[in-house]
Amino acid sequence: MPQGNSAHTRTLLGSAGNTPTTQEGFRDMGGILYTIIIGAVIGILARFFKPGADPMGWILTIILGIVGAYVGSLLYHGGGFVGFAISIVCAIILLFIYEFVRGKMASSNS
């Protein structure tokens, strides 16, 4: 490890220089929980706005929302309502893709 005591090194490795502090660990855990909650909300709204039945569990709904939010953030770098709406639209598109792939796999197994 380099001997320099740069701010970048302290940010990545924590204040002790080799392990993250407890406060940084809580911040990371909060980010993960926030991602799961927002993913669930976006996934549920995408399933609500898309017509037709979507037989998938809650874990797949959360994953759909997280991926939709990630793709939406790549397309629109701002936040607020517009970013949230773009994330929902991306999740709806992913839901259509999921159903298409699932339909193809079901028909090939029959």
Secondary structure, 3 states (H helix, E strand, C coil): CCCCCCHHHHHHHCCCCCCCCHHHHHHHHHHHHHHHHHHHHHHHHHHHHCCCCCCCCHHHHHHHHHHHHHHHHHHCCCCHHHHHHHHHHHHHHHHHHHHHHHHHHHHHHC
